Amino acid sequence: MLKEATLKGTAKDAKAGAVIVVDDGRVVYLEGLDSWPNGSLNKRVEAKGVLVSKKFIPDPVNENGDICQGAEGDQLVIERPKWTIL
């Protein structure tokens, strides 16, 4: 069963997309949001949606063994996010 979560933090942009830096220091990606719209970057925001841990950023080594940009392991992601500036 998936559970809805509400997170509060600061709106930031990362290479893989828009994130919330949550008050406890976690970085959480917002699914479907490549970057924060004008006027919302660095603002305090609240996001609601399904919080999951999954592979969101590709691994830093491609199928040929070449090193490229990416991240090891899973990332925290809010699926189907609804957000607002606080």
MMTF fields as JSON, N, C-alpha, C and O atoms, coordinates in Angstrom:
{
  "mmtfVersion": "1.0.0",
  "mmtfProducer": "UNKNOWN",
  "numBonds": 343,
  "numAtoms": 344,
  "numGroups": 86,
  "numChains": 1,
  "numModels": 1,
  "chainsPerModel": [1],
  "groupsPerChain": [86],
  "chainIdList": ["A"],
  "bondAtomList": [4, 2, 8, 6, 12, 10, 16, 14, 20, 18, 24, 22, 28, 26, 32, 30, 36, 34, 40, 38, 44, 42, 48, 46, 52, 50, 56, 54, 60, 58, 64, 62, 68, 66, 72, 70, 76, 74, 80, 78, 84, 82, 88, 86, 92, 90, 96, 94, 100, 98, 104, 102, 108, 106, 112, 110, 116, 114, 120, 118, 124, 122, 128, 126, 132, 130, 136, 134, 140, 138, 144, 142, 148, 146, 152, 150, 156, 154, 160, 158, 164, 162, 168, 166, 172, 170, 176, 174, 180, 178, 184, 182, 188, 186, 192, 190, 196, 194, 200, 198, 204, 202, 208, 206, 212, 210, 216, 214, 220, 218, 224, 222, 228, 226, 232, 230, 236, 234, 240, 238, 244, 242, 248, 246, 252, 250, 256, 254, 260, 258, 264, 262, 268, 266, 272, 270, 276, 274, 280, 278, 284, 282, 288, 286, 292, 290, 296, 294, 300, 298, 304, 302, 308, 306, 312, 310, 316, 314, 320, 318, 324, 322, 328, 326, 332, 330, 336, 334, 340, 338],
  "bondOrderList": [1, 1, 1, 1, 1, 1, 1, 1, 1, 1, 1, 1, 1, 1, 1, 1, 1, 1, 1, 1, 1, 1, 1, 1, 1, 1, 1, 1, 1, 1, 1, 1, 1, 1, 1, 1, 1, 1, 1, 1, 1, 1, 1, 1, 1, 1, 1, 1, 1, 1, 1, 1, 1, 1, 1, 1, 1, 1, 1, 1, 1, 1, 1, 1, 1, 1, 1, 1, 1, 1, 1, 1, 1, 1, 1, 1, 1, 1, 1, 1, 1, 1, 1, 1, 1],
  "groupList": [{"groupName": "MET", "atomNameList": ["N", "CA", "C", "O"], "elementList": ["N", "C", "C", "O"], "formalChargeList": [0, 0, 0, 0], "bondAtomList": [1, 0, 2, 1, 3, 2], "bondOrderList": [1, 1, 2], "singleLetterCode": "M", "chemCompType": "L-PEPTIDE LINKING"}, {"groupName": "LEU", "atomNameList": ["N", "CA", "C", "O"], "elementList": ["N", "C", "C", "O"], "formalChargeList": [0, 0, 0, 0], "bondAtomList": [1, 0, 2, 1, 3, 2], "bondOrderList": [1, 1, 2], "singleLetterCode": "L", "chemCompType": "L-PEPTIDE LINKING"}, {"groupName": "LYS", "atomNameList": ["N", "CA", "C", "O"], "elementList": ["N", "C", "C", "O"], "formalChargeList": [0, 0, 0, 0], "bondAtomList": [1, 0, 2, 1, 3, 2], "bondOrderList": [1, 1, 2], "singleLetterCode": "K", "chemCompType": "L-PEPTIDE LINKING"}, {"groupName": "GLU", "atomNameList": ["N", "CA", "C", "O"], "elementList": ["N", "C", "C", "O"], "formalChargeList": [0, 0, 0, 0], "bondAtomList": [1, 0, 2, 1, 3, 2], "bondOrderList": [1, 1, 2], "singleLetterCode": "E", "chemCompType": "L-PEPTIDE LINKING"}, {"groupName": "ALA", "atomNameList": ["N", "CA", "C", "O"], "elementList": ["N", "C", "C", "O"], "formalChargeList": [0, 0, 0, 0], "bondAtomList": [1, 0, 2, 1, 3, 2], "bondOrderList": [1, 1, 2], "singleLetterCode": "A", "chemCompType": "L-PEPTIDE LINKING"}, {"groupName": "THR", "atomNameList": ["N", "CA", "C", "O"], "elementList": ["N", "C", "C", "O"], "formalChargeList": [0, 0, 0, 0], "bondAtomList": [1, 0, 2, 1, 3, 2], "bondOrderList": [1, 1, 2], "singleLetterCode": "T", "chemCompType": "L-PEPTIDE LINKING"}, {"groupName": "GLY", "atomNameList": ["N", "CA", "C", "O"], "elementList": ["N", "C", "C", "O"], "formalChargeList": [0, 0, 0, 0], "bondAtomList": [1, 0, 2, 1, 3, 2], "bondOrderList": [1, 1, 2], "singleLetterCode": "G", "chemCompType": "PEPTIDE LINKING"}, {"groupName": "ASP", "atomNameList": ["N", "CA", "C", "O"], "elementList": ["N", "C", "C", "O"], "formalChargeList": [0, 0, 0, 0], "bondAtomList": [1, 0, 2, 1, 3, 2], "bondOrderList": [1, 1, 2], "singleLetterCode": "D", "chemCompType": "L-PEPTIDE LINKING"}, {"groupName": "VAL", "atomNameList": ["N", "CA", "C", "O"], "elementList": ["N", "C", "C", "O"], "formalChargeList": [0, 0, 0, 0], "bondAtomList": [1, 0, 2, 1, 3, 2], "bondOrderList": [1, 1, 2], "singleLetterCode": "V", "chemCompType": "L-PEPTIDE LINKING"}, {"groupName": "ILE", "atomNameList": ["N", "CA", "C", "O"], "elementList": ["N", "C", "C", "O"], "formalChargeList": [0, 0, 0, 0], "bondAtomList": [1, 0, 2, 1, 3, 2], "bondOrderList": [1, 1, 2], "singleLetterCode": "I", "chemCompType": "L-PEPTIDE LINKING"}, {"groupName": "ARG", "atomNameList": ["N", "CA", "C", "O"], "elementList": ["N", "C", "C", "O"], "formalChargeList": [0, 0, 0, 0], "bondAtomList": [1, 0, 2, 1, 3, 2], "bondOrderList": [1, 1, 2], "singleLetterCode": "R", "chemCompType": "L-PEPTIDE LINKING"}, {"groupName": "TYR", "atomNameList": ["N", "CA", "C", "O"], "elementList": ["N", "C", "C", "O"], "formalChargeList": [0, 0, 0, 0], "bondAtomList": [1, 0, 2, 1, 3, 2], "bondOrderList": [1, 1, 2], "singleLetterCode": "Y", "chemCompType": "L-PEPTIDE LINKING"}, {"groupName": "SER", "atomNameList": ["N", "CA", "C", "O"], "elementList": ["N", "C", "C", "O"], "formalChargeList": [0, 0, 0, 0], "bondAtomList": [1, 0, 2, 1, 3, 2], "bondOrderList": [1, 1, 2], "singleLetterCode": "S", "chemCompType": "L-PEPTIDE LINKING"}, {"groupName": "TRP", "atomNameList": ["N", "CA", "C", "O"], "elementList": ["N", "C", "C", "O"], "formalChargeList": [0, 0, 0, 0], "bondAtomList": [1, 0, 2, 1, 3, 2], "bondOrderList": [1, 1, 2], "singleLetterCode": "W", "chemCompType": "L-PEPTIDE LINKING"}, {"groupName": "PRO", "atomNameList": ["N", "CA", "C", "O"], "elementList": ["N", "C", "C", "O"], "formalChargeList": [0, 0, 0, 0], "bondAtomList": [1, 0, 2, 1, 3, 2], "bondOrderList": [1, 1, 2], "singleLetterCode": "P", "chemCompType": "L-PEPTIDE LINKING"}, {"groupName": "ASN", "atomNameList": ["N", "CA", "C", "O"], "elementList": ["N", "C", "C", "O"], "formalChargeList": [0, 0, 0, 0], "bondAtomList": [1, 0, 2, 1, 3, 2], "bondOrderList": [1, 1, 2], "singleLetterCode": "N", "chemCompType": "L-PEPTIDE LINKING"}, {"groupName": "PHE", "atomNameList": ["N", "CA", "C", "O"], "elementList": ["N", "C", "C", "O"], "formalChargeList": [0, 0, 0, 0], "bondAtomList": [1, 0, 2, 1, 3, 2], "bondOrderList": [1, 1, 2], "singleLetterCode": "F", "chemCompType": "L-PEPTIDE LINKING"}, {"groupName": "CYS", "atomNameList": ["N", "CA", "C", "O"], "elementList": ["N", "C", "C", "O"], "formalChargeList": [0, 0, 0, 0], "bondAtomList": [1, 0, 2, 1, 3, 2], "bondOrderList": [1, 1, 2], "singleLetterCode": "C", "chemCompType": "L-PEPTIDE LINKING"}, {"groupName": "GLN", "atomNameList": ["N", "CA", "C", "O"], "elementList": ["N", "C", "C", "O"], "formalChargeList": [0, 0, 0, 0], "bondAtomList": [1, 0, 2, 1, 3, 2], "bondOrderList": [1, 1, 2], "singleLetterCode": "Q", "chemCompType": "L-PEPTIDE LINKING"}],
  "groupTypeList": [0, 1, 2, 3, 4, 5, 1, 2, 6, 5, 4, 2, 7, 4, 2, 4, 6, 4, 8, 9, 8, 8, 7, 7, 6, 10, 8, 8, 11, 1, 3, 6, 1, 7, 12, 13, 14, 15, 6, 12, 1, 15, 2, 10, 8, 3, 4, 2, 6, 8, 1, 8, 12, 2, 2, 16, 9, 14, 7, 14, 8, 15, 3, 15, 6, 7, 9, 17, 18, 6, 4, 3, 6, 7, 18, 1, 8, 9, 3, 10, 14, 2, 13, 5, 9, 1],
  "groupIdList": [1, 2, 3, 4, 5, 6, 7, 8, 9, 10, 11, 12, 13, 14, 15, 16, 17, 18, 19, 20, 21, 22, 23, 24, 25, 26, 27, 28, 29, 30, 31, 32, 33, 34, 35, 36, 37, 38, 39, 40, 41, 42, 43, 44, 45, 46, 47, 48, 49, 50, 51, 52, 53, 54, 55, 56, 57, 58, 59, 60, 61, 62, 63, 64, 65, 66, 67, 68, 69, 70, 71, 72, 73, 74, 75, 76, 77, 78, 79, 80, 81, 82, 83, 84, 85, 86],
  "secStructList": [7, 7, 7, 3, 3, 3, 3, 3, 3, 3, 3, 3, 3, 3, 6, 6, 3, 3, 3, 3, 3, 3, 6, 6, 1, 7, 3, 3, 3, 3, 6, 6, 7, 1, 1, 7, 7, 6, 6, 6, 6, 6, 1, 3, 3, 3, 3, 3, 3, 3, 3, 3, 3, 3, 7, 7, 1, 7, 7, 1, 5, 7, 6, 6, 1, 7, 5, 7, 1, 7, 7, 1, 1, 7, 3, 3, 3, 3, 3, 3, 3, 3, 3, 3, 3, 7],
  "xCoordList": [0.843, 0.0, 0.882, 1.76, 0.648, 1.414, 0.806, -0.41, 1.69, 1.237, 1.582, 2.698, 0.626, 0.829, 1.722, 1.588, 2.639, 3.54, 3.44, 3.124, 3.708, 3.795, 5.169, 5.528, 5.936, 7.286, 7.385, 6.783, 8.16, 8.429, 9.933, 10.694, 10.35, 11.765, 12.004, 11.131, 13.214, 13.632, 13.68, 14.21, 13.127, 13.114, 14.493, 15.008, 15.085, 16.397, 16.334, 15.486, 17.238, 17.378, 18.653, 19.689, 18.569, 19.711, 19.843, 18.941, 20.946, 21.142, 20.04, 19.678, 19.5, 18.476, 17.054, 16.097, 16.9, 15.561, 15.368, 16.309, 14.131, 13.781, 13.776, 13.317, 14.286, 14.323, 13.81, 13.753, 13.44, 13.197, 14.296, 14.503, 14.998, 15.918, 15.081, 14.78, 14.716, 13.804, 14.495, 15.723, 13.706, 14.24, 15.229, 16.125, 15.083, 16.016, 17.249, 18.065, 17.401, 18.584, 18.445, 19.314, 17.377, 17.188, 16.928, 16.325, 17.394, 17.134, 16.122, 16.366, 14.988, 13.899, 13.541, 13.227, 13.59, 13.239, 11.736, 11.01, 11.264, 9.847, 9.687, 10.176, 9.017, 8.808, 8.119, 7.142, 8.643, 8.013, 8.342, 7.832, 9.18, 9.522, 11.019, 11.836, 11.38, 12.789, 13.498, 14.683, 12.763, 13.31, 12.143, 11.002, 12.448, 11.402, 11.026, 11.905, 9.749, 9.316, 9.857, 10.245, 9.872, 10.319, 9.609, 8.4, 10.383, 9.814, 9.714, 9.375, 10.003, 9.877, 11.226, 11.306, 12.277, 13.6, 14.081, 13.962, 14.616, 15.139, 14.059, 14.372, 12.802, 11.691, 11.363, 11.723, 10.682, 10.188, 8.921, 8.003, 8.9, 7.79, 7.288, 7.953, 6.093, 5.509, 5.116, 4.534, 5.432, 5.053, 4.337, 4.735, 3.268, 2.496, 2.51, 2.47, 2.567, 2.551, 2.99, 3.099, 3.239, 3.684, 5.21, 5.869, 5.767, 7.215, 7.735, 7.305, 8.677, 9.264, 10.778, 11.315, 11.444, 12.874, 13.014, 12.621, 13.585, 13.707, 14.879, 15.43, 15.247, 16.311, 15.751, 14.955, 16.167, 15.677, 16.767, 16.485, 18.012, 19.164, 19.938, 20.224, 20.285, 21.036, 22.374, 22.939, 22.865, 24.17, 25.276, 25.124, 26.401, 27.492, 28.375, 29.395, 28.004, 28.723, 27.689, 26.717, 27.897, 26.902, 27.115, 28.003, 26.304, 26.342, 27.671, 27.983, 28.463, 29.781, 30.906, 32.072, 30.559, 31.569, 32.176, 33.095, 31.669, 32.173, 31.635, 30.468, 32.504, 32.087, 31.371, 31.862, 30.216, 29.42, 28.754, 28.91, 28.019, 27.321, 26.205, 25.548, 25.996, 24.942, 25.095, 25.842, 24.386, 24.439, 24.213, 23.404, 24.924, 24.755, 23.491, 23.117, 22.85, 21.739, 20.452, 20.291, 19.542, 18.215, 18.191, 19.06, 17.172, 16.949, 15.527, 14.65, 15.32, 13.969, 13.243, 13.784, 12.014, 11.236, 9.791, 9.222, 9.201, 7.768, 7.094, 7.308, 6.29, 5.546, 4.241, 3.623, 3.836, 2.609, 2.552, 1.569, 3.609, 3.662, 2.681, 2.384, 2.199, 1.439, 2.183, 2.386, 2.58, 3.409, 2.882, 2.125, 3.316, 2.928, 4.043, 4.775, 4.168, 5.098, 4.45, 3.274, 5.21, 4.678, 4.865, 4.475],
  "yCoordList": [-1.19, 0.0, 1.244, 1.389, 2.123, 3.354, 4.388, 4.464, 5.18, 6.139, 7.56, 7.833, 8.448, 9.858, 10.482, 10.186, 11.354, 12.054, 13.551, 13.978, 14.335, 15.783, 16.191, 15.909, 16.857, 17.284, 18.798, 19.415, 19.391, 20.828, 21.034, 20.34, 22.011, 22.298, 23.423, 24.258, 23.436, 24.502, 23.975, 22.892, 24.742, 24.38, 24.626, 25.743, 23.581, 23.674, 22.937, 22.067, 23.289, 22.566, 21.728, 22.195, 20.501, 19.599, 19.179, 19.436, 18.542, 18.121, 17.199, 17.232, 16.378, 15.402, 15.938, 15.225, 17.182, 17.746, 18.566, 18.815, 18.981, 19.792, 18.921, 17.779, 19.468, 18.759, 19.657, 20.88, 19.008, 19.702, 19.255, 18.059, 20.22, 19.899, 19.994, 21.082, 18.825, 18.728, 19.239, 19.224, 19.688, 20.262, 19.341, 19.824, 18.017, 17.084, 16.8, 15.954, 17.505, 17.381, 16.432, 16.418, 15.64, 14.738, 15.54, 16.612, 15.003, 15.583, 14.677, 13.482, 15.246, 14.47, 15.066, 16.252, 14.231, 14.659, 14.7, 13.918, 15.613, 15.69, 15.131, 15.713, 14.029, 13.373, 14.326, 14.989, 14.386, 15.188, 16.671, 17.422, 17.114, 18.538, 18.693, 18.386, 19.176, 19.311, 20.42, 20.311, 21.486, 22.604, 23.366, 23.25, 24.148, 24.931, 26.11, 26.723, 26.442, 27.609, 28.913, 28.974, 29.95, 31.277, 31.68, 31.501, 32.227, 32.729, 31.71, 32.067, 30.44, 29.437, 28.891, 28.328, 29.041, 28.55, 29.213, 30.426, 28.412, 28.837, 29.286, 29.812, 29.085, 29.421, 28.205, 27.074, 28.467, 27.389, 26.839, 27.585, 25.52, 24.887, 23.668, 23.143, 23.248, 22.02, 21.172, 21.679, 19.885, 18.977, 17.775, 17.231, 17.376, 16.201, 15.218, 15.61, 13.949, 12.898, 11.596, 11.487, 10.615, 9.308, 9.321, 9.494, 9.139, 9.142, 7.723, 6.81, 7.547, 6.231, 6.357, 7.436, 5.241, 5.134, 4.269, 3.102, 4.856, 4.105, 4.645, 5.702, 3.902, 4.335, 5.436, 5.174, 6.666, 7.839, 8.407, 8.873, 8.365, 8.868, 7.662, 6.739, 7.645, 6.513, 6.303, 7.238, 5.068, 4.762, 5.533, 5.897, 5.792, 6.561, 5.752, 6.258, 4.528, 3.709, 3.157, 2.528, 3.39, 2.926, 1.451, 0.8, 0.928, -0.495, -0.922, -2.112, 0.031, -0.27, -0.149, -0.37, 0.201, 0.368, 1.752, 2.005, 2.659, 4.027, 4.791, 4.656, 5.595, 6.425, 7.66, 8.323, 7.959, 9.107, 9.71, 9.196, 10.791, 11.394, 10.472, 9.827, 10.414, 9.582, 9.461, 10.217, 8.509, 8.3, 6.824, 6.162, 6.327, 4.945, 4.843, 5.797, 3.708, 3.42, 4.14, 4.714, 4.082, 4.678, 6.109, 6.524, 6.846, 8.202, 8.29, 7.508, 9.256, 9.526, 10.377, 11.361, 9.984, 10.646, 10.79, 9.857, 11.961, 12.124, 11.912, 12.674, 10.88, 10.602, 11.385, 11.57, 11.84, 12.618, 13.782, 13.929, 14.613, 15.663, 16.803, 17.167, 17.34, 18.601, 19.489, 19.113, 20.644, 21.496, 22.926, 23.368, 23.622, 25.014, 25.759, 25.169, 27.057, 27.906, 28.273, 28.634, 28.181, 28.512, 29.976, 30.425],
  "zCoordList": [0.0, 0.0, 0.0, 0.85, -0.938, -1.018, -0.09, 0.089, 0.492, 1.488, 1.061, 0.621, 1.195, 0.892, 1.956, 3.144, 1.517, 2.431, 2.176, 1.066, 3.195, 3.086, 3.594, 4.737, 2.736, 3.094, 2.988, 2.109, 3.902, 3.867, 3.821, 4.496, 3.004, 2.888, 1.911, 1.673, 1.339, 0.432, -0.995, -1.245, -1.93, -3.347, -3.95, -3.901, -4.516, -5.168, -6.495, -6.693, -7.403, -8.663, -8.598, -8.124, -9.072, -9.168, -10.624, -11.422, -10.984, -12.375, -12.856, -14.032, -11.969, -12.366, -12.222, -12.524, -11.766, -11.655, -10.4, -9.646, -10.192, -9.024, -7.774, -7.802, -6.685, -5.41, -4.3, -4.427, -3.212, -1.956, -1.009, -0.806, -0.431, 0.649, 1.918, 2.409, 2.432, 3.565, 4.821, 4.914, 5.779, 7.018, 7.727, 8.419, 7.567, 8.216, 7.358, 7.722, 6.203, 5.372, 4.188, 3.315, 4.134, 2.992, 1.725, 1.763, 0.602, -0.708, -1.399, -1.567, -1.799, -2.382, -3.739, -3.844, -4.777, -6.136, -6.315, -5.7, -7.157, -7.512, -8.917, -9.885, -9.02, -10.307, -11.285, -10.938, -12.51, -13.555, -13.533, -14.365, -12.603, -12.516, -12.769, -11.9, -13.975, -14.354, -13.592, -13.278, -13.296, -12.519, -11.911, -12.36, -10.883, -10.235, -11.118, -11.724, -11.206, -11.988, -11.399, -10.232, -12.234, -11.789, -10.505, -10.36, -9.584, -8.337, -7.221, -6.093, -7.512, -6.453, -5.985, -4.894, -6.774, -6.41, -5.121, -4.952, -4.229, -2.919, -1.94, -0.872, -2.294, -1.39, -0.527, -0.851, 0.56, 1.407, 0.741, 0.402, 0.566, -0.136, 0.637, 1.53, 0.255, 0.78, -0.419, -1.379, -0.367, -1.451, -0.861, 0.169, -1.543, -1.143, -2.304, -3.47, -1.97, -2.973, -2.344, -1.123, -3.18, -2.697, -2.639, -3.664, -1.453, -1.257, -1.413, -0.709, -2.355, -2.61, -2.71, -2.961, -2.51, -2.764, -4.006, -4.007, -5.083, -6.327, -7.138, -6.833, -8.172, -9.079, -9.963, -10.865, -9.702, -10.419, -11.327, -12.431, -10.855, -11.598, -12.13, -11.366, -13.417, -13.962, -13.238, -12.672, -13.267, -12.683, -13.388, -14.554, -12.696, -13.296, -14.251, -14.72, -14.539, -15.509, -16.482, -16.065, -17.796, -18.761, -19.116, -18.564, -20.032, -20.378, -21.009, -21.026, -21.528, -22.109, -21.085, -21.413, -19.845, -18.807, -18.764, -17.984, -19.6, -19.612, -18.41, -18.043, -17.805, -16.67, -17.21, -18.123, -16.642, -17.059, -15.829, -14.721, -16.019, -14.892, -14.44, -15.258, -13.146, -12.607, -11.103, -10.481, -10.529, -9.081, -8.783, -9.434, -7.807, -7.355, -6.504, -5.822, -6.548, -5.647, -5.996, -7.073, -5.032, -5.19, -4.659, -3.892, -5.09, -4.598, -4.041, -4.41, -3.148, -2.651, -3.682, -4.187, -3.987, -5.022, -4.55, -3.983, -4.786, -4.574, -5.926, -6.868, -6.004, -7.233, -7.215, -6.167, -8.392, -8.566, -7.573, -6.847, -7.539, -6.526, -6.774, -7.912, -5.687, -5.68, -4.698, -3.544, -5.144, -4.281, -4.241, -5.105, -3.202, -3.034, -2.304, -1.51, -2.577, -1.852, -0.523, -0.476, 0.537, 1.868, 2.192, 3.27]
}
